[in-house]
């Protein structure tokens, strides 16, 4: 490809990826973001909140006045950096390491959140994994099941554990993907889970409308997160995001404001919707 499409230095790292090893580091603090107390006094749980989009959401929620709880797999150093950043903005941050698809882990997160804060207002289902393969034949049954367990079973487990403690005015926000709408030839299982998340979001929004709980989604395009250098080869990383109309990948803090909007009362009449933050890619649905 032409040099002008090389948006990032070629790089790779082992799965599941660590933000501290990426270069350049993703932008998550929202340097130009202006907080307005939109989430003052709220409590939010964010799965996959240690890095990437989840980290930026945690930081922007804190800047808007929310205390946050993050559930992550095992990237302890990344989670600690997120916690420190949240606390720099004067908010509390609890961290939990564990498998989001484990029912007992999800119940423990909910119980300890309630013990610490006494309530829960916002749930962000963001944890995900992907494993590119060239063809369907290359995807093992174990990989297929593992991707579904993390990406959609985990969303089911955490939401089910949280629901009894979410009241009128609460917000659930699910991370889907542009791949749910336009597909991806090498991310078959991942794209399938993201399509399931979109349908789950729309259906749950209808189910919970009478309880006054809003359910929405965000469908990011190519965003510079640890998922990228840990699952793509160096050449793919070098050109990551260059096929969008904006010809670059997005940064986590360019996506996180969408979550702030959906979590806040600004979106009081919005439910069952998906916000597309994807660098200008036009999708249907």
TIPAVEX-119035 format. One record per residue (C-alpha): x, y, z. Coordinates in Angstrom, 1 decimal. Layout:
% residues N
X; Y; Z
...
% end
This chain:
% residues 285
0.0; 0.0; 0.0
1.0; 3.6; -0.4
3.0; 5.2; 2.4
0.3; 7.8; 3.1
-2.0; 5.0; 4.3
0.4; 3.8; 7.0
-1.3; 5.3; 10.0
0.5; 3.4; 12.8
3.9; 1.9; 13.4
3.9; -1.8; 12.7
3.7; -3.8; 16.0
2.4; -6.9; 17.6
2.0; -8.2; 21.1
0.6; -11.3; 22.8
-3.1; -11.6; 23.5
-5.0; -10.2; 25.2
-2.9; -7.1; 24.8
-1.7; -4.4; 27.2
-2.2; -0.8; 26.6
1.1; 0.1; 28.3
3.0; -1.7; 25.5
1.3; 0.1; 22.6
3.0; 2.9; 20.6
1.7; 5.4; 20.3
-0.4; 5.1; 23.4
-4.1; 5.4; 22.8
-5.7; 8.7; 23.7
-8.2; 8.2; 26.5
-8.2; 11.2; 28.7
-10.4; 13.5; 26.5
-8.0; 16.4; 26.2
-10.7; 18.6; 24.5
-13.7; 17.1; 26.4
-15.6; 19.6; 28.6
-17.4; 17.9; 31.5
-20.7; 19.3; 32.8
-21.6; 17.2; 35.7
-23.9; 15.0; 33.6
-23.4; 11.9; 35.8
-23.0; 13.5; 39.2
-23.7; 11.1; 42.0
-24.1; 8.1; 39.6
-22.5; 4.7; 40.0
-21.4; 2.8; 36.9
-20.0; -0.7; 36.2
-17.9; -1.1; 33.1
-16.7; -4.5; 31.8
-13.5; -4.3; 29.9
-12.8; -1.1; 31.7
-9.1; -1.6; 32.2
-8.0; -0.4; 28.7
-9.2; 0.8; 25.3
-12.7; 2.2; 25.0
-13.7; 1.0; 28.5
-10.8; 2.9; 30.1
-11.8; 6.1; 28.3
-15.5; 5.6; 29.3
-14.4; 5.1; 32.9
-12.4; 8.3; 32.9
-15.0; 10.5; 31.2
-17.7; 9.1; 33.5
-15.5; 10.1; 36.4
-15.0; 13.6; 34.9
-18.8; 13.8; 34.8
-19.1; 12.9; 38.5
-19.7; 9.2; 38.5
-18.0; 6.6; 40.7
-17.0; 3.6; 38.6
-16.4; -0.1; 38.9
-14.4; -2.0; 36.3
-14.3; -5.7; 35.6
-11.4; -7.0; 33.6
-9.7; -10.3; 32.8
-6.1; -10.1; 34.0
-4.4; -6.9; 32.8
-3.7; -5.7; 36.3
-1.2; -2.9; 35.3
-3.7; -1.4; 32.9
-6.5; -1.6; 35.4
-4.3; 0.1; 38.0
-3.6; 3.0; 35.6
-7.3; 3.4; 34.9
-8.1; 3.4; 38.6
-5.4; 6.0; 39.3
-6.7; 8.2; 36.5
-10.3; 8.0; 37.8
-9.2; 8.9; 41.3
-7.2; 11.9; 40.0
-10.6; 13.3; 39.0
-11.9; 12.9; 42.5
-14.1; 9.8; 42.1
-13.8; 6.3; 43.5
-12.9; 3.3; 41.4
-13.2; -0.4; 42.3
-11.4; -3.0; 40.2
-12.3; -6.7; 39.8
-10.3; -9.3; 37.9
-12.2; -12.2; 36.5
-14.1; -13.8; 33.6
-17.2; -11.8; 32.6
-18.8; -15.0; 31.4
-18.6; -16.5; 34.9
-21.9; -16.1; 36.7
-20.3; -16.1; 40.2
-17.8; -13.4; 39.2
-20.6; -11.2; 37.9
-22.7; -11.7; 41.1
-19.6; -10.8; 43.2
-19.0; -7.6; 41.2
-22.7; -6.6; 41.8
-22.7; -7.5; 45.5
-19.5; -5.6; 46.2
-20.6; -2.6; 44.1
-23.7; -2.4; 46.2
-21.8; -2.8; 49.4
-19.4; 0.0; 48.5
-21.8; 2.5; 46.9
-25.3; 1.4; 47.9
-26.7; 1.5; 44.4
-26.1; 1.0; 40.7
-27.2; 3.4; 37.9
-25.3; 2.5; 34.8
-24.1; -0.7; 33.3
-21.6; -0.7; 30.3
-21.2; -4.1; 28.7
-17.9; -3.6; 26.9
-15.7; -6.6; 27.4
-14.8; -8.5; 24.1
-12.3; -10.6; 22.4
-11.5; -11.4; 18.7
-9.3; -14.0; 16.9
-8.9; -13.4; 13.2
-8.9; -16.4; 10.9
-8.7; -16.7; 7.1
-11.6; -19.0; 6.7
-14.5; -20.7; 8.6
-12.6; -24.0; 8.4
-9.8; -22.4; 10.5
-12.1; -21.5; 13.4
-12.1; -24.3; 16.0
-15.2; -25.1; 17.9
-13.3; -24.0; 21.1
-12.5; -20.6; 19.6
-16.1; -20.1; 18.4
-17.4; -21.0; 21.9
-14.8; -18.8; 23.7
-15.6; -15.8; 21.6
-19.3; -16.2; 22.2
-18.8; -16.8; 25.9
-16.9; -13.6; 26.4
-18.8; -11.3; 24.0
-22.4; -12.2; 24.4
-22.7; -14.8; 27.3
-20.7; -12.4; 29.5
-23.2; -9.6; 28.6
-26.1; -11.9; 29.6
-24.5; -12.9; 32.9
-23.5; -9.4; 34.0
-26.8; -7.8; 32.9
-28.9; -10.5; 34.6
-26.9; -10.0; 37.8
-27.4; -6.2; 37.6
-31.0; -6.0; 36.6
-32.6; -6.5; 40.1
-30.7; -3.5; 41.3
-31.4; -1.1; 38.4
-34.3; 1.2; 38.9
-36.2; 3.7; 36.8
-33.9; 6.0; 35.0
-31.0; 3.5; 34.8
-29.1; 3.0; 31.6
-27.5; -0.1; 30.0
-25.1; 0.5; 27.2
-23.7; -2.4; 25.1
-20.7; -2.2; 22.8
-21.4; -3.7; 19.4
-19.3; -3.0; 16.3
-19.4; -1.8; 12.7
-18.7; -5.4; 11.8
-22.3; -6.3; 12.9
-23.5; -4.1; 10.0
-21.0; -4.6; 7.3
-19.4; -7.9; 8.2
-15.7; -8.9; 8.3
-14.2; -11.7; 6.2
-11.6; -12.6; 8.8
-13.6; -12.0; 12.0
-16.5; -14.4; 11.5
-17.2; -15.4; 15.1
-16.5; -11.9; 16.4
-18.9; -10.3; 13.9
-21.5; -12.9; 14.7
-21.4; -12.0; 18.4
-21.6; -8.3; 17.6
-24.7; -9.0; 15.5
-26.2; -10.8; 18.5
-25.4; -7.9; 20.7
-27.2; -5.5; 18.4
-30.3; -7.7; 18.5
-30.0; -8.2; 22.2
-29.8; -4.5; 22.7
-33.0; -3.7; 20.7
-35.0; -6.6; 22.3
-33.9; -5.8; 25.9
-34.8; -2.1; 25.3
-38.3; -3.2; 24.5
-38.5; -5.6; 27.4
-37.3; -3.0; 30.0
-39.2; 0.1; 28.7
-42.0; -0.3; 31.2
-39.5; -0.4; 34.0
-38.0; 2.9; 32.9
-34.6; 1.4; 32.1
-33.0; 2.5; 28.8
-30.9; 0.1; 26.7
-28.7; 1.3; 23.9
-25.5; 0.4; 22.1
-22.4; 1.9; 20.5
-21.0; 0.5; 17.3
-17.3; 1.6; 17.1
-15.4; 1.4; 13.9
-11.6; 0.8; 13.9
-10.4; 2.2; 17.3
-6.8; 2.1; 18.5
-7.0; -0.3; 21.5
-4.9; -3.3; 22.8
-7.2; -5.6; 20.8
-5.5; -4.5; 17.6
-1.8; -5.2; 18.0
-2.6; -8.3; 20.0
-4.8; -9.9; 17.3
-3.5; -8.5; 13.9
-0.1; -8.9; 12.4
2.3; -5.9; 12.1
1.4; -5.1; 8.5
-2.3; -5.0; 9.2
-1.7; -2.8; 12.3
0.3; -0.4; 10.1
-2.7; 0.2; 7.9
-5.4; -0.1; 10.6
-8.3; 2.3; 10.0
-6.9; 3.6; 6.7
-9.9; 2.2; 4.8
-12.4; 4.5; 6.5
-13.5; 7.8; 4.8
-11.4; 9.6; 7.4
-8.5; 7.4; 6.5
-7.4; 6.8; 10.1
-8.3; 4.8; 13.2
-10.3; 6.5; 15.9
-9.1; 7.0; 19.5
-10.9; 5.7; 22.6
-11.7; 9.3; 23.7
-13.4; 9.9; 20.4
-15.9; 7.1; 21.2
-16.4; 7.5; 24.9
-18.5; 10.7; 24.7
-21.2; 8.6; 23.0
-21.4; 6.5; 26.2
-21.6; 9.7; 28.3
-24.6; 10.8; 26.2
-26.4; 7.5; 26.4
-25.8; 7.3; 30.2
-27.0; 10.8; 30.9
-30.5; 12.3; 31.1
-29.7; 14.0; 27.7
-30.7; 10.7; 26.2
-33.9; 10.3; 28.3
-36.0; 9.6; 25.2
-33.5; 7.3; 23.6
-33.7; 3.5; 23.9
-33.1; 0.6; 21.6
-30.7; 2.6; 19.5
-27.1; 2.2; 18.3
-24.7; 5.1; 17.8
-22.2; 4.6; 15.0
-18.8; 6.1; 15.8
-16.8; 4.7; 12.9
-14.9; 7.4; 11.0
-17.6; 8.1; 8.4
-18.4; 4.5; 7.3
-22.1; 4.4; 6.1
-24.0; 1.4; 7.4
-27.6; 0.2; 7.2
-29.5; -0.4; 10.4
% end
